[in-house]
Amino acid sequence: MEHTYQYAWIIPFVPLPVTISIGLGLLLIPTAAKKARRMWSFPSVLLLSIVMIFSADLSIYQIKGGYVYQYLCSWNINNDFSFEFGHLIDPLTSIMSILITTVGIAVLFYSDNYMSHDQGYLRFFTSMSFSIISMLGLVTSTNLVQIYIFWELVGMCSYLLIGFWFTRPIAANACQKAFVTNRVGDFGLLLGILGFYWITGSFEFRELFEILNNLIPNNGVDSLFATLCAFLLFVGAIAKSAQFPLHVWLPDAMEGPTPISALIHAATMVAAGIFLVARLFPLFRVIPHIMWIISLVGIITALLGATLSLAQRDIKRGLAYSTMSQLGYIMLAPGIGSYRAALFHLITHAYSKALLFLGSGSVIHSMESIVGYSPDKSQNMVLMGGLTKHVPITKTTFYIGTLSLCGIPPLACFWSKDEILNESWLYSPMFAIIAYSVAGLTAFYMFRIYLLTFEGHLRVQFQNYSGTKNSSLYSIPIWGKEGMGLSNKNLPLLVINNTKERLSFFSNKLYQMEGNARNPMQFYSTHSNNKDTSIYPHESENTMLLPLLILFLFTLFVGSIGIPFERLGTGFDILSKWLIPQITFLQKDLNYSVDWYEFIINSIFSVSIACFGIFIASLFYGPVYSSFQNLDLINSFVKMNPKRIFSDQIKYGIYDWSYNRGYIDIFYATFLIKGIRRLALLTHFFDKRIIDGITNSVGITTFFIGEGIKYVGGGRISSYLFIYLSCVLGFFFFLFLYI
């Protein structure tokens, strides 16, 4: 096993050759590379599978009682400064490596079909693979500088992926927003790294932890300065993991393709911030007040994300705010000292959320066959409904992911979320009340998404291609404006043409498209003799369904790693075994005991809250929308006032708060962006009128003085003597007057 540890440095680099090959192919032989583009999906998945097997082997050894291994390669710049690169293999590294690779494989496999028609297919796979490589490099890093390098690479890849369809202004703005917001966090992280180097003289994790554990209890360092440096490190995690108040980039990141959303929200970017807090947990726990700050930010983020998801119409934005809320839970756990629960919920949430995002991609894929691609149509849950009979596999997997995120036993998120809720009650009753409230809100908004998407009847009338009658697309606003009837000229009459068979390892179909965006396609039989042929939603291909089924199994069974099967009285489970080789601060966390009677009582309480949320969602969105069976009912509903319909159940102000993102973006736009612009204008005015004015005035004054003097100087000595004596006499005259 020592031999395996020594070669663990290859974990981030195994997928790199394919990524480099694709990039070089696009640069050197773009035509040939694009012709054989889909053959690259197989080696990408294959090499990442090798990394997964290698990571699983290391994890099994950790579970069996392995040890922490660190390999360092010295890079000495001078005699006074020593810097080392290397790789670190411990429980946290093995957990994150398995999580990244399994989710990454599912997303890459899914993307082969989902992006098959896009001209940027190779660019997409290059960015996706490099993002996974960067995240693997991040989790195997041995020091803060190495983490910072890969941290920036993860951010760069996220920028490229979010703005993948850069020809769309909204996507270009979204990636810029993510970039700028994360620069705030990255600058704080850099300052924190430099601050701790100034305190300890080292970037290495073990040396940092040992020195600070000796300095802080003995007052060897100013506690205020140490707390400030720790907070600056945490600012990096706040931005990366979309914690309040730097969460504003996350919903806009949905402008990228759906597989990107699944990867970012489950395994790479948002997980990077959680990983940083987990890696630096021994540092945070010995510094005064920082743990309370972490827990406070986590609970605020959990509550804010849950409330902002309540009224979203875009299915991906609703899931994005759900991610934000669950990340708040995960950040709350280490803040209250529950390191184990944080890692547990990170794992269970990642698989459940990857399942939900890929499921939403399958839904969007089916809706494109009706309304064409535009986020305000094919991603709008108001235009969905009744998809159960059209996409049964997607519906089943999405339903299980929804139940898991709601905390319904025995699915994955139930075990981890329940542990966080119990720990929060022991830490602070106020935090516990908020956490349990968020659990109820989670059940409400997740079942709202599910019911609006799959249940009831489809709230879009199909376009008729026979030309025998005019048809319209009816959208039913849930809360706001009157319904609108869009004529058929607004519905693109597009069919799949130029369909070609090309080499592919996973799927044989390839849809050609024009432009750098998803092609709005209509799926129907061109050979049908029926004059009244309509287009219906359709189930995705098997290459998109297989990752859903795999993640479905993970969602069902991954929670078992935290269930205390071996000794029901002490709660000694697989996850605890996994964490045994971790450093000494975990020993108390690993030796926890489980009172099964108390556990069942708490579970009944949390599940009851979740069921209540599901009941309220069903009350609001089940019977009402299931009654839409024909256009007459739809039109009659459209003419009604939505405020009056729901005034007794939900205050309109809550909807307004949620739909407008809590007005936080408006606040930033009004006070930050406009304020910075006003400051820039003021600075420009000061620089131009005052600074440049003084400089220009000196030059102009010198010019006029010179012009005046040249007329005085006539070359006659008698004139010079006269002027000189006049000045001297004048000086003495004024001096005599004052004396």
ZAMARGU-4260 file (C-alpha; in steps of 0.2 Angstrom, whole numbers, plus 5000, padded with zeros to 4 digits):
<rodrens>
0) 5000/5000/5000 | 5015/5011/5003 | 5018/5010/4984 | 5001/5015/4980 | 5002/5030/4991
5) 5018/5036/4983 | 5010/5036/4966 | 4994/5045/4972 | 5001/5061/4965 | 4994/5055/4948
10) 4976/5057/4953 | 4974/5075/4946 | 4985/5071/4931 | 4977/5055/4924 | 4963/5064/4914
15) 4975/5078/4908 | 4982/5070/4892 | 4965/5069/4884 | 4961/5087/4889 | 4978/5093/4882
20) 4975/5083/4866 | 4958/5090/4863 | 4964/5108/4866 | 4979/5105/4854 | 4967/5097/4841
25) 4956/5112/4842 | 4971/5124/4839 | 4981/5114/4827 | 4969/5104/4817 | 4952/5111/4821
30) 4943/5103/4805 | 4949/5086/4809 | 4946/5087/4827 | 4928/5093/4825 | 4924/5079/4812
35) 4930/5066/4825 | 4924/5076/4840 | 4912/5063/4849 | 4926/5050/4850 | 4934/5060/4864
40) 4920/5057/4876 | 4925/5039/4878 | 4944/5042/4884 | 4938/5056/4895 | 4926/5045/4904
45) 4939/5030/4904 | 4953/5040/4912 | 4942/5048/4925 | 4935/5030/4929 | 4953/5025/4932
50) 4955/5039/4945 | 4939/5034/4953 | 4945/5016/4955 | 4962/5022/4962 | 4953/5034/4974
55) 4941/5019/4979 | 4956/5008/4983 | 4964/5022/4994 | 4947/5024/5003 | 4945/5006/5006
60) 4963/5006/5014 | 4958/5021/5025 | 4942/5012/5031 | 4952/4997/5035 | 4963/5007/5047
65) 4976/5016/5036 | 4986/5031/5040 | 4988/5049/5033 | 5001/5050/5020 | 5010/5066/5014
70) 5023/5067/5001 | 5033/5083/4998 | 5045/5089/4985 | 5056/5104/4990 | 5057/5119/4979
75) 5069/5131/4987 | 5070/5148/4981 | 5083/5154/4993 | 5091/5149/5010 | 5078/5159/5020
80) 5063/5153/5011 | 5058/5135/5009 | 5042/5130/4998 | 5036/5112/4995 | 5024/5104/4983
85) 5016/5087/4985 | 5001/5077/4988 | 4991/5073/5004 | 4981/5057/5006 | 4969/5057/5021
90) 4951/5053/5024 | 4945/5070/5018 | 4955/5068/5002 | 4949/5051/4998 | 4930/5056/5002
95) 4932/5071/4990 | 4941/5061/4977 | 4927/5048/4976 | 4914/5061/4976 | 4922/5071/4962
100) 4925/5057/4951 | 4909/5048/4952 | 4898/5063/4949 | 4911/5069/4936 | 4909/5052/4926
105) 4890/5053/4927 | 4890/5071/4921 | 4902/5068/4907 | 4893/5052/4901 | 4877/5062/4901
110) 4885/5077/4892 | 4890/5066/4877 | 4871/5066/4871 | 4865/5082/4879 | 4879/5092/4870
115) 4880/5082/4854 | 4872/5095/4843 | 4882/5109/4850 | 4897/5116/4839 | 4906/5119/4855
120) 4906/5101/4860 | 4925/5099/4861 | 4927/5115/4870 | 4914/5110/4882 | 4923/5093/4886
125) 4939/5102/4888 | 4933/5114/4901 | 4923/5101/4910 | 4938/5089/4911 | 4950/5103/4916
130) 4937/5108/4930 | 4937/5091/4937 | 4956/5090/4936 | 4958/5107/4945 | 4946/5101/4959
135) 4956/5084/4961 | 4972/5095/4962 | 4964/5106/4975 | 4959/5091/4987 | 4976/5083/4986
140) 4985/5099/4990 | 4997/5099/5005 | 4998/5118/5008 | 4989/5134/5006 | 4998/5141/4991
145) 4995/5125/4982 | 4977/5126/4987 | 4976/5144/4980 | 4983/5139/4963 | 4970/5125/4960
150) 4957/5137/4968 | 4960/5149/4955 | 4960/5136/4941 | 4943/5130/4947 | 4937/5148/4947
155) 4943/5150/4929 | 4935/5134/4923 | 4919/5139/4931 | 4920/5156/4922 | 4922/5147/4905
160) 4908/5135/4909 | 4895/5147/4915 | 4899/5158/4900 | 4900/5143/4888 | 4886/5151/4877
165) 4895/5167/4877 | 4886/5174/4862 | 4870/5176/4873 | 4873/5192/4883 | 4864/5185/4898
170) 4877/5171/4899 | 4891/5183/4896 | 4885/5194/4910 | 4882/5179/4922 | 4900/5173/4920
175) 4907/5190/4923 | 4896/5192/4938 | 4903/5175/4945 | 4920/5181/4941 | 4919/5197/4950
180) 4910/5190/4965 | 4923/5177/4967 | 4937/5189/4966 | 4931/5197/4982 | 4933/5180/4991
185) 4949/5176/4982 | 4957/5192/4988 | 4952/5189/5005 | 4959/5171/5004 | 4975/5178/4998
190) 4976/5190/5012 | 4972/5177/5025 | 4986/5165/5018 | 4999/5179/5019 | 4993/5184/5037
195) 4995/5166/5043 | 5012/5165/5035 | 5017/5181/5044 | 5011/5173/5060 | 5018/5155/5058
200) 5031/5156/5044 | 5024/5141/5035 | 5011/5137/5022 | 5010/5118/5027 | 4994/5112/5035
205) 5002/5102/5049 | 5014/5115/5054 | 5001/5129/5054 | 4990/5118/5065 | 5004/5114/5077
210) 5010/5131/5079 | 4993/5139/5081 | 4988/5126/5094 | 5003/5131/5104 | 5003/5150/5101
215) 4984/5154/5104 | 4981/5146/5120 | 4997/5154/5127 | 4993/5171/5120 | 5008/5170/5108
220) 4999/5179/5095 | 4987/5193/5095 | 4969/5185/5095 | 4961/5199/5085 | 4974/5198/5071
225) 4972/5179/5071 | 4953/5180/5070 | 4954/5193/5056 | 4966/5181/5046 | 4955/5166/5049
230) 4940/5177/5044 | 4949/5182/5028 | 4952/5163/5024 | 4933/5160/5027 | 4929/5174/5015
235) 4936/5164/5001 | 4924/5149/5006 | 4909/5162/5007 | 4911/5167/4989 | 4915/5150/4982
240) 4901/5141/4991 | 4889/5154/4988 | 4886/5159/5006 | 4877/5175/5011 | 4881/5189/5006
245) 4892/5183/4991 | 4879/5171/4985 | 4872/5182/4971 | 4882/5173/4957 | 4875/5156/4960
250) 4857/5158/4952 | 4865/5167/4937 | 4877/5153/4934 | 4862/5143/4928 | 4864/5151/4911
255) 4877/5138/4907 | 4872/5121/4900 | 4863/5110/4913 | 4877/5097/4915 | 4888/5111/4920
260) 4875/5116/4933 | 4876/5098/4940 | 4895/5098/4941 | 4897/5115/4949 | 4883/5112/4961
265) 4888/5094/4966 | 4906/5091/4965 | 4917/5106/4960 | 4915/5125/4963 | 4903/5125/4978
270) 4911/5110/4985 | 4928/5119/4985 | 4923/5131/4999 | 4916/5117/5010 | 4932/5108/5007
275) 4942/5123/5012 | 4933/5125/5029 | 4934/5106/5032 | 4953/5106/5028 | 4956/5121/5039
280) 4944/5115/5053 | 4959/5112/5065 | 4964/5130/5063 | 4947/5138/5064 | 4942/5128/5080
285) 4956/5136/5091 | 4953/5154/5085 | 4940/5164/5096 | 4924/5168/5088 | 4927/5162/5070
290) 4917/5146/5073 | 4902/5156/5079 | 4904/5167/5063 | 4904/5151/5052 | 4889/5144/5060
295) 4880/5161/5059 | 4884/5163/5040 | 4878/5145/5037 | 4861/5147/5046 | 4858/5164/5037
300) 4862/5156/5020 | 4851/5141/5024 | 4836/5151/5028 | 4839/5164/5014 | 4841/5151/5001
305) 4825/5142/5006 | 4815/5158/5005 | 4822/5163/4989 | 4818/5147/4981 | 4799/5148/4985
310) 4793/5157/4970 | 4806/5154/4956 | 4798/5149/4940 | 4814/5143/4931 | 4817/5125/4936
315) 4836/5127/4937 | 4836/5143/4947 | 4824/5135/4960 | 4837/5120/4961 | 4851/5133/4962
320) 4843/5142/4978 | 4840/5124/4985 | 4859/5121/4983 | 4862/5137/4992 | 4851/5132/5006
325) 4859/5115/5008 | 4876/5123/5008 | 4871/5133/5022 | 4867/5117/5032 | 4884/5110/5027
330) 4892/5126/5033 | 4882/5127/5049 | 4888/5109/5054 | 4907/5113/5056 | 4903/5130/5064
335) 4894/5120/5078 | 4908/5108/5079 | 4900/5094/5069 | 4914/5090/5057 | 4907/5072/5053
340) 4890/5078/5049 | 4896/5091/5037 | 4906/5078/5027 | 4891/5067/5028 | 4878/5079/5021
345) 4891/5085/5008 | 4891/5067/5001 | 4873/5064/5002 | 4868/5081/4995 | 4880/5080/4980
350) 4872/5064/4973 | 4855/5070/4976 | 4858/5087/4968 | 4867/5080/4954 | 4852/5068/4951
355) 4840/5083/4952 | 4850/5094/4940 | 4853/5080/4927 | 4834/5076/4929 | 4830/5095/4925
360) 4841/5094/4910 | 4831/5079/4904 | 4815/5089/4907 | 4822/5104/4898 | 4827/5092/4884
365) 4809/5086/4882 | 4801/5104/4883 | 4812/5110/4869 | 4802/5099/4858 | 4787/5110/4861
370) 4793/5128/4864 | 4810/5129/4857 | 4825/5133/4867 | 4824/5149/4877 | 4826/5149/4896
375) 4810/5158/4898 | 4800/5144/4890 | 4809/5127/4890 | 4815/5130/4908 | 4799/5139/4915
380) 4789/5127/4926 | 4773/5137/4923 | 4773/5130/4905 | 4776/5112/4911 | 4765/5100/4920
385) 4758/5083/4915 | 4775/5076/4910 | 4773/5060/4920 | 4766/5050/4906 | 4779/5057/4894
390) 4795/5055/4904 | 4792/5042/4917 | 4810/5037/4920 | 4815/5055/4922 | 4800/5058/4933
395) 4804/5043/4945 | 4822/5048/4947 | 4817/5066/4950 | 4804/5061/4963 | 4817/5051/4973
400) 4829/5065/4972 | 4816/5077/4978 | 4811/5065/4993 | 4829/5063/4998 | 4832/5082/4998
405) 4816/5084/5009 | 4824/5072/5021 | 4812/5058/5019 | 4819/5041/5026 | 4827/5030/5021
410) 4834/5041/5007 | 4852/5048/5008 | 4849/5066/5014 | 4838/5060/5028 | 4852/5053/5038
415) 4864/5067/5036 | 4852/5082/5038 | 4844/5074/5053 | 4861/5073/5061 | 4864/5092/5058
420) 4847/5096/5065 | 4851/5086/5081 | 4868/5094/5083 | 4861/5111/5080 | 4848/5108/5094
425) 4862/5104/5106 | 4872/5120/5100 | 4858/5133/5101 | 4839/5131/5102 | 4838/5147/5091
430) 4848/5139/5077 | 4839/5123/5079 | 4822/5132/5076 | 4828/5140/5061 | 4836/5124/5054
435) 4820/5115/5057 | 4810/5129/5048 | 4822/5127/5034 | 4818/5109/5033 | 4800/5112/5031
440) 4803/5126/5018 | 4814/5114/5009 | 4800/5101/5008 | 4788/5114/5002 | 4798/5122/4988
445) 4805/5105/4982 | 4788/5098/4980 | 4782/5114/4972 | 4795/5111/4959 | 4790/5093/4957
450) 4772/5096/4956 | 4773/5110/4944 | 4784/5100/4932 | 4777/5083/4932 | 4759/5082/4939
455) 4743/5089/4933 | 4741/5093/4914 | 4753/5100/4902 | 4750/5119/4902 | 4756/5122/4884
460) 4745/5118/4869 | 4754/5109/4856 | 4758/5117/4839 | 4749/5109/4824 | 4760/5106/4809
465) 4746/5101/4797 | 4741/5120/4795 | 4723/5115/4797 | 4720/5126/4812 | 4728/5139/4822
470) 4735/5135/4839 | 4742/5145/4853 | 4754/5143/4867 | 4746/5147/4884 | 4756/5151/4899
475) 4748/5152/4916 | 4756/5164/4927 | 4755/5158/4945 | 4756/5174/4954 | 4757/5189/4943
480) 4751/5196/4927 | 4737/5191/4916 | 4740/5176/4904 | 4745/5178/4887 | 4741/5170/4871
485) 4756/5169/4859 | 4751/5166/4841 | 4759/5152/4832 | 4771/5164/4823 | 4780/5165/4840
490) 4783/5146/4840 | 4798/5141/4829 | 4793/5128/4816 | 4809/5119/4816 | 4813/5101/4813
495) 4829/5090/4814 | 4837/5092/4798 | 4855/5088/4793 | 4855/5073/4804 | 4871/5063/4802
500) 4878/5047/4809 | 4896/5050/4816 | 4908/5040/4826 | 4902/5040/4844 | 4906/5028/4859
505) 4890/5032/4869 | 4876/5038/4857 | 4874/5036/4838 | 4864/5052/4835 | 4871/5068/4832
510) 4861/5084/4828 | 4869/5097/4818 | 4866/5115/4823 | 4871/5133/4818 | 4878/5145/4831
515) 4884/5144/4848 | 4869/5140/4857 | 4857/5125/4860 | 4847/5122/4844 | 4828/5124/4846
520) 4822/5107/4839 | 4805/5099/4837 | 4804/5081/4838 | 4790/5072/4828 | 4788/5059/4815
525) 4790/5066/4797 | 4783/5050/4790 | 4766/5051/4799 | 4751/5052/4788 | 4740/5060/4801
530) 4735/5077/4796 | 4733/5082/4814 | 4750/5077/4821 | 4756/5086/4836 | 4772/5087/4846
535) 4773/5079/4863 | 4787/5079/4876 | 4798/5064/4875 | 4809/5054/4886 | 4828/5056/4884
540) 4839/5044/4876 | 4847/5030/4886 | 4864/5038/4887 | 4856/5052/4897 | 4845/5040/4907
545) 4859/5029/4912 | 4868/5042/4923 | 4851/5046/4931 | 4848/5028/4936 | 4866/5027/4943
550) 4864/5043/4953 | 4846/5036/4958 | 4855/5021/4966 | 4868/5032/4975 | 4853/5042/4982
555) 4845/5027/4988 | 4860/5019/4997 | 4874/5031/5000 | 4866/5036/5016 | 4870/5019/5023
560) 4888/5024/5026 | 4883/5035/5040 | 4871/5022/5048 | 4878/5014/5064 | 4875/4996/5059
565) 4889/4987/5068 | 4885/4992/5086 | 4868/5000/5087 | 4872/5007/5104 | 4888/5017/5100
570) 4885/5023/5082 | 4901/5016/5075 | 4898/5016/5056 | 4908/5016/5040 | 4909/5034/5039
575) 4917/5035/5056 | 4929/5021/5051 | 4933/5031/5036 | 4938/5046/5047 | 4948/5036/5060
580) 4965/5041/5052 | 4961/5059/5053 | 4971/5070/5065 | 4967/5070/5083 | 4954/5083/5084
585) 4942/5071/5077 | 4943/5058/5091 | 4929/5066/5101 | 4918/5067/5085 | 4921/5049/5081
590) 4917/5042/5098 | 4900/5049/5098 | 4886/5038/5105 | 4868/5036/5098 | 4853/5035/5109
595) 4841/5026/5097 | 4825/5031/5106 | 4830/5049/5106 | 4836/5047/5087 | 4819/5040/5082
600) 4809/5054/5092 | 4820/5068/5083 | 4818/5059/5067 | 4799/5058/5069 | 4799/5077/5072
605) 4810/5082/5057 | 4800/5070/5045 | 4784/5077/5052 | 4789/5095/5047 | 4795/5089/5030
610) 4778/5080/5027 | 4769/5096/5033 | 4779/5106/5020 | 4774/5093/5007 | 4756/5094/5012
615) 4756/5113/5010 | 4764/5112/4993 | 4751/5099/4987 | 4737/5110/4994 | 4744/5125/4984
620) 4750/5116/4968 | 4741/5099/4967 | 4722/5101/4966 | 4723/5118/4957 | 4734/5113/4943
625) 4727/5095/4941 | 4710/5103/4937 | 4717/5111/4921 | 4710/5099/4908 | 4705/5110/4894
630) 4708/5127/4887 | 4692/5134/4894 | 4698/5130/4912 | 4715/5138/4908 | 4707/5154/4901
635) 4695/5155/4915 | 4710/5154/4927 | 4720/5166/4918 | 4707/5179/4920 | 4706/5177/4938
640) 4717/5187/4950 | 4731/5176/4957 | 4732/5188/4972 | 4714/5184/4977 | 4716/5165/4974
645) 4731/5163/4986 | 4729/5178/4997 | 4723/5167/5012 | 4737/5155/5010 | 4753/5165/5005
650) 4756/5183/5007 | 4760/5192/4991 | 4774/5201/4999 | 4783/5184/5002 | 4782/5180/4984
655) 4788/5197/4979 | 4803/5195/4991 | 4807/5177/4984 | 4804/5181/4966 | 4815/5197/4967
660) 4829/5187/4976 | 4826/5196/4992 | 4831/5213/4984 | 4849/5209/4987 | 4854/5211/4969
665) 4844/5227/4968 | 4853/5233/4984 | 4870/5229/4976 | 4865/5237/4960 | 4859/5253/4968
670) 4872/5255/4982 | 4887/5246/4977 | 4888/5247/4958 | 4880/5264/4956 | 4890/5270/4971
675) 4906/5264/4964 | 4902/5272/4948 | 4898/5289/4957 | 4914/5287/4966 | 4923/5284/4950
680) 4915/5299/4942 | 4920/5310/4957 | 4938/5303/4957 | 4938/5307/4938 | 4932/5325/4941
685) 4945/5327/4956 | 4959/5320/4945 | 4954/5331/4930 | 4949/5347/4938 | 4960/5348/4954
690) 4976/5337/4951 | 4977/5341/4932 | 4971/5358/4935 | 4985/5362/4947 | 4998/5355/4936
695) 4991/5364/4921 | 4989/5380/4931 | 5008/5380/4935 | 5012/5377/4917 | 5001/5391/4911
700) 5007/5403/4925 | 5025/5399/4920 | 5021/5402/4902 | 5013/5420/4905 | 5027/5425/4917
705) 5040/5420/4904 | 5030/5429/4891 | 5030/5445/4902 | 5048/5444/4906 | 5054/5443/4888
710) 5047/5460/4886 | 5056/5467/4901 | 5073/5461/4896 | 5079/5473/4883 | 5098/5471/4885
715) 5102/5488/4893 | 5111/5487/4910 | 5104/5504/4916 | 5086/5497/4914 | 5091/5482/4924
720) 5099/5493/4938 | 5083/5504/4938 | 5072/5489/4941 | 5083/5481/4954 | 5085/5497/4964
725) 5066/5500/4963 | 5063/5483/4970 | 5075/5485/4984 | 5069/5502/4989 | 5051/5496/4988
730) 5056/5482/5000 | 5064/5493/5013 | 5049/5505/5012 | 5037/5491/5016 | 5049/5485/5030
735) 5050/5502/5037 | 5031/5504/5037 | 5029/5487/5047 | 5043/5491/5059
</rodrens>
